[in-house]
Amino acid sequence: MKHFKTTLTIVTTAGLLALTACGGTTSANDSTVDQAGEPTPGGTLRFAVGSDAGCFDPHQVGSNDSIYSVRTIADSLTDQDPETGEIVPWLAESWEINDDVTEFTFTLQDGVTFSDGTPLDAEAVAANFDAVENLGSRAGLTTGYLQDYEETEIHDDLSFTVKFSESNAQFLQASSTHSLSILHPESVTLDDDTRCEGVIGSGPFVLEEHVHNDHITLSAREDYDWGSSLWSNQSAPYLEGIEFSVVPESGVRAGSLQSGQVDVIGNIAPQDQAGLESAGAELLSRTNPGIAMGLRVNHDNDLLADQAVREALAIGINREEIASTVYPEGTPAATSILSGTTPAHKDLSDRLTYDPQRAAQLLEEAGFAENSQGVLERDGQPLELDLLWFNVAATNSAAVELIQQQLDQIGVKINLEEGQTAEWNSRLIEGSFDLNWSNITRADGDILRTEYDTDLANNSRLTDTEELNDLLREQATTLDNETRTALLGEAQEYIVSNYLTIPVIDLTTIVSSRAGVHGVRFDSGARVHLNDVWIQDAAS
């Protein structure tokens, strides 16, 4: 029986418990043992995804399609209950936090090994955290989680203390994410690109082959015996292996599932739902916590530095139309910068109404007038903006096209640019965009600090936001949920009221599995967990 001394229960909203209704969707967290009977070992799970970030390192990937595979090869110190937000044991069986939230002392499970047999001990954890500062642009989340990191003090093989120079209340939740999963000490000494070719972890699966934009092959570990306390199966996987295939077209993925060529697919398009349901497939749905799907704004752009322009864009977008037209049934329109399933979410929907008349008025008052092409301009400069998007979700193309049409109605010209998935982080760091269609998934409101503190990633190029910096930094100093929620609420007010970004919808992740595949469920970050999965007809 696993036990622990101290847990941090993250404050939740009512929405944290909900799985969005979506036609035939069901809870993705049902027990592995269901009406099909006891799990049957064997078989290879065939999982079709829509994209490949070109990197097989959990510290450097951020899109669901890539996280699904890398998550299987590396474990984390803790895990987070998707229903309650509670932080629970995984590699660490217990932990203690000092009063000023600068020191986190963990005790590891005994007997954990990496896939090459090397023990996962305190020195391995220290090597991981010490190496994070050397990671480059692809590891923005990972470095943000370890801001103000000083050292990891090793007490013995199984116990250590992670020390920060400033209070860091978010770190315990961060220790449950894929971004801070623990890799082999030799893997973390490699350069970024070499790590992307493949790393060694302690997880239930091992990388066998990665052919970029084609497939990823994983094999199961027979000696695995230290799974998360949330898993139904904490020992060796039921599956013999997993084959991830990259299939960019959503209709082809759906057809492959219906014909039995694959067992699970991600990135379900709305038009494919009815066919999947009629074929007896199960659709599993969860609204992603974290920063809502919307338009990241580059404040270096002279036009977007004008708050009137940003506000006009925000109220010139019809969120309800986008949610109902482009996304699966039940996808919510954004009501804040944080999605409704994020702890500390604050409903600010009154600031995100659709009001094209008011948008036109704001632009007129800001000095814009229509030119002969029907585009607004000011001082000879047209109100023309480039929108960078990436094809990592089946709905992205249709969403940005509808936004383009809606903003055209208020005289704003939007040029759409599809970027290469592997270049996502570098494009953001370069600032080579005006607007960027994206979200960031994390089941903790501290994701706002990671994204908007001007001393961190600051991909929006914010300036003169000391008030926001102070709020975001103060919430990181306390474990008191009420205080953190209040501070994060003020931060959301600041971001939304000043239109620093433009939230549009609360992204809802949907995957589908064919009949006979059991145990697929989501973790707290709406990413698929696969160690409980078994195939009923694997032996036939």
N, C-alpha and C positions, 0 to 999 in steps of 0.2 A: 504494500500500500504506500503510495507516494504521499508525502506530507510536506508542509512548508510553514514557516513562521509568520511571514508578513506578506499580505497581498495588497495591491492597490486596485480598488474597484472604481472604474471610470464612470462618472456620471453619465447616464443615458437619457435620451428622450424616448417618448413612446414609440417613435419610428424605428429605433434601433432593433426592436424585436420583430419588426414586420418584414415579411418577404412579399414583395409587390405581387399582387394578383395579376396574372397574365395568361388568360385563357385557361389552359390546362396545367399551369404551373403548380408545383407543390413545394413543401419545405425541403430545402437541400440539406437539412441537418437531422433527418430521420435516422433511426438506428439501422446499423448494417444488417442486423437480424430482423427480417420482416416476414411477410407472408410467404416469401420464396423459400424460407427455411434457413438452415445453417449455411454459412459461407462455404463455397467450393473453391479450393485453391487451384491455380493453374491458369494458363492462357495469357495472351498478350493484349493489352488494351490499345485500340487504335483510336487516336484522338486527333481530329482535324482542327487546326487553328488558321486564322486568317493572315498572319504576318509573322515575321521573324526579325528581331532587333539586331541580329548578327552578333550576339554576345551571350555566352553561357557562363555568366558570373553573377550570382544573386546580389552582389554589392553594386553592380553597375547596370542593372536592368530595371525598367519601370512600367512596361506595358504588360497587360494581363497575359497576352498570348505567349510572351517569353517567361513570365513569372510562373505560369502553370508547370513548365518543365523544370526550371532551375530550383523551384521550391521542393521538389522531390529528393534532391541530392544533398541538401544541407539543413541541419536542425538549428533551432534558436534556443537561447537560454530559457525563455518563457513562451507561453502561448496566451492568446486572449479569447475568452468565451464570446462568440458572436452574438449570443442572446442577452448576456448580462453586462458585458464589457469587463468582467473580472480578469485580472492577470493571474495565470495559473502555472504550475510547474511543467517544464519540459526537460531540457538538459540540466537545468538547475532545479534541485529538489527543495531548496529553501533560500531565503534572502532576508536581509535587514537593511534599513535605510536610516542614515543618521538624521538628526533633527533639522539641520539646515539643508538637507537634500543635496549634499555634495558628494556623499560616499554611499555606494551600493555594494554590500558584501554578499556574495553568492557562495553556495555550496553545491557542487556538481554531483550528479549521479555517478556512482562508481561503475566502472566496466565499459564505458562508452568508448568506441574506437572509430577512427576514420576508415574509409573503405579499404585502405591498404594495410590496416591492422595497427596503425599508430594510435596510441591512446589520446583521447580528447581530454586534456587536463588544463589546469590553470594557466600554464605557460602558453598553450595553444590559444586560449582566449585572449591573453595579453598580446600575443603576436598579431591577432586579428585587429584589435582596437588600436594598437600602436601603428599599424600600417595604413589606417584609413586616411590619415593626413596626406599620404602620397598619391592617393587616387585622383584621377582627373575629372573631366567634365561629365562623364556618364554617372558619377557617383554623388550627385548633388544631395539626394535624400540621405544617404549614408553619412556624409560629412556633416550635414545639418544636425543629425541625431546625436553626434558626438562633439558638438560645439563646446568649447571650454574644457575639453578632455585634457587631463594632466598625465595620468598614468594608471596602470593596473598593478596594484601591489599584490604579490603572490604570497600567500600564507603557507600553503602546502599544496600537494598535488591536486586537491579537490576544492580548495577555498581560495578566494581572492577578493579584493576590493577595487572597484572601479571608481576613480577619483576625478572630480571636476573642480575647476577653480571658481565656478559660480554655481548657484543652485540650478538643478536640472530636473525638474519634476517629471518631464516627459520621458526620461530615459527608460524607466521600467517598461512602459508600453512599447517604446522603440525596440527594446530587447526582444519583443515578440515578433518583430517583422522580418521579412525575408532579407531586408537591407542589412541587418545586423546578424544574420545567421553566421555560424562559426565554420570557417574553412580550415583546411590543413595548413599548418605553418609554412610549408614550402609553397603552397599556392599563393599566399599573400605576399611573398617576396617577388613574385613575377611582375613584369610591367603590365600596364592596363590591357594592351592588345593581346598579349599572350594569355592573360587570365581569361579573356573573352573566348579563347579557343577551348577552354575547359578547365574546371577546377575540381579539387577533391574535397568531399564533404563527409559528414557522418550520417547522412540521411538513408532512408530505406531503399533508394535506388542509386545506380551508378551510371554515369555517362559512358556509352559505348561508341557513339558516332554522332557528329553534328555536321550536316551538309547545309550550308546557309541557303535559306529560301527554299529548302526542299524537305528535309526531315531531321528529327532528333530521335535517336534510339537509346533507351535506358534498359538496364537489367536490374532485377531485384537482388537485394542482399539477404542471404539465408540466415546470417548471424545477427540481424537487426533486432534489438530488444529494449529500446529506450524511448518509445514514442511519447508524444504529448499526452498529458493526463486527460485531454479532451477526446482523444481518439478511441473509437470502439476497439480497434486492433492496434495495440502498442508494440507488437512484435513484428516479425518478418511479414512483408506484404503477401496478400493472397495471390497477387498477379506474379507471373514470371518476368514480365517486362512491359514497357510502354513504348509505343511508336507514335510520336507526334509528326504529323504531316502538315506542310504549309499549303493551304488551299485558299487563295485570295478571294475567290468568288463565293459569296454567301449562298447563292442558289446551288452551286456545285457541292458545297459542304452539306447542305440539307439533303440533296439528292443522294449523296454518298451514304448518309445515315439511313435514309429510307430504304435504300437497296441493300443495306447490310455490309457495305464496304468498309465502314468505320463504325465505332461503337459510341463515341462522344464527339460533339462538335461545340465550338464556341462561336461568339459573335452572330447570334441569330437575328436575321432580318425579319421585320414584321410580316412581310409577304410570305414568308416560309412557315409561319407558325401553324396555320391551319393544316397544311399538308403533313407536318410532323406529328401533330396531334392525331390526325386520322390514321396515321401509320402506327399508332400505339406508342410513340416515343414519349418520354417524360421530359417536360420543360421545367428547369429549375431557375429561380429568379431571386436576385437580391440587389437592392439599391446600394450603390457604393457610398461608403462614408468618405469624408474628406472635402476637398474643394470641388464645388459643383462644376459640371461641364459648362464651358462658356468661352468668352473671348478674353484671353490674356492681352493686356494693352501695353505697348512699348511707349513709355512716357518720354523717350528721347525724340519721338516724332513731334514736330512743331504743332501739327493739327491736334494730335491726341493729348498734348500738354494742356490744352484748353478744356477746362472742366465742362463747359457748355457743350462742346462736341461730344465728349464721353457720355454725358447725360442724355443727349439726343440719340446717340446710338443705343443706349440702354433702353429707353422708352420707345424707340422706333422698332424694336424687335418684339414680335408677338410670340411669347413663350408657349402659350397654350396651343397655338396652331402648330408650332414645331413639335411639341410633345405628342400631340394627337395625330399629326400627319406623318412624321418621320419615325417615331419610336414605338415600341410595343405598347399595347394597351396597359394603362396603369402607370406609365412613366410620369413622374411628377415634374411640373415646371419648377424652376429654382425659386426659392423663397429667401435665400441669403447666399453669401459667398460659401458657407458651409452647407453641405447637403443635409436633408432632414434626418438622416440616420446617424449623423455625427454627434457624439457627445458635445454638449454646450451649444448646439445649433440654436440660433435665435431667428424667429420669423420676422423678416423685414420685407414681406411681399408688397407692402404699400409703397416701397421705393422702386419696385420693379414692375410697375403696371405698364400696360401697352397704351400709349397715348401719342399717335403719330402727329396729331395737330399741335400738341405741346412741343414735340420734337422739332417740328418745322418752325415754330415760334422762337424756340431757343436759338436755332441756327440763324434765323433772321436777325435777332437781337445781337448775335455775335458778329454780325457784319457780312454774312454770306448772302449771295444772291444767285439766281439761276442764270447760267450762261446759255449760249445758243444750242448746246448739246443736251440741255436739260439737267446738267450737273451743277451743283452749287459750287461757287468759288468765292474767294476773298482775296482782294489785292492781287488778282490774277492767278492765284493758286487754287486749283480745283480741289474739292473735297473728295479725294481719291485715295483709297487705302488698300494695301496688300494684306490678304488674309492667308496665313500659312496653316495648312492642315495636313494630317497624316492618315493614311488608310489603315488604321489599326482597329477599326470597328466598322461593322457593316453599315451603320447609320451615318457615318461621318460625312460622306460625299453629299448625301441628300440634305443633311442638316445645314452645311455651309452654303449649298445652293439656294436653299429657302431663305437663309439670312441675307444672302446677296440680293434676292428679289425684294425682300421686305425693306431693306435699307435703300434700295433704288427708289422706292416709293416716296422717300423723304429727301431725295436728291443727293444721296451719298453713293458714290461709285465704289464697289468692292471688286478687286481683282483676286481671284482664287489661285493659290499656288499649292499643289500637292508636293510635299517634301518626302524625302527618303527616310524611312523609319530609323535606319542606323545613324542618321545625322541629326536626330531630334535634339538631343542635348547640346550638340555643338551649335546648331542654329540658334537656340535660345541664348546661349552664352555669347555668341557673336552679336546678338541683337539684330539679326538680318530678317526682321519681320516688322510689320506694323501691328497686326492683330494675329493671335495664334489660338486656334480652336483646340482646347485641351481641358483635362481635369487632373487632379492628383488624389489618389486614394490613400487614406489613412484613417483609422478609427480613433483619432485623437485630435482635438481642436488645435493642438500645437502645430499642426501642419501650416497654420497661418504664419507662425513665426519662421518656419523653414522657408516659406515662399516670399514673405513680405518684409521681414526684418532687413533693413538696408545693409547690415553687416554680413548677411548671409547670401543666398543665391541672388536675390533681387533681379530676377530675369525681367521684371517689369520696368527696371531703370527708375525706381522711385527716388525722389529727393524731397527734402523738407517735410519729412513724416516722423519727426521726433516723438510726437504724441503717440502715434501708432507703435513705434519702436518701444516706448516705455510700457505700454499696455502688454505687448507681446512678451517682453522680457520679464515683467512682473508676474505674469501668470505661470512662468516657468520656475518660479521660486517657491511654490507652495504645493503641498499635496492635498490641501483642503478643497474639496470639490466645489463647494458653494462659492468660495472666493475665485477659483479658476473660472467657473462658469460665468460669473459676473464680469470678470476682466475680458474673457473671450467674447462675451456679448458686446462689450464696448468696442472691442476691436472690429467685430463684424459691422457695427454701426458706422464706424469710421470708414471702413473700406467701401461699404455699399453707398453710404451717403455722399462720399466724394467720388464715387464711380471710378475707383482705382482699377477695377476690373469689371467685367460684364457677365454675371452669372446668367445661364439660360435654362438648363435643365439639370435634374438630379439623375446622373447616369445610372442606369439599371443594367446589371450584368445578367445575361441569360445564357445558359448552356443547355444542351439537350442530350439525352442518352437513350439508346435503343432499348427495347424490351429485353430483359435478361441481364442487364447491367445494373448492379446494385451498389449502394454505398457512396455515390458521388454526393459531395456536399461542399458548402462554402465555408471558408474561415472568416474571421472578423473583418478582413479587408475585401470581401467579395471575390476572393481567389479560390480556385477549386482545390480541395484536399483529396488525395488519391490513395492513401495507405489503407483505407477501409474498403476500397473498391474490390468487388469480385464479380466474375462472369458466370452466370448460372449454367450456360451451355458450353463452358470452356473445355470440358472433357469429352464432349460429343463430337 
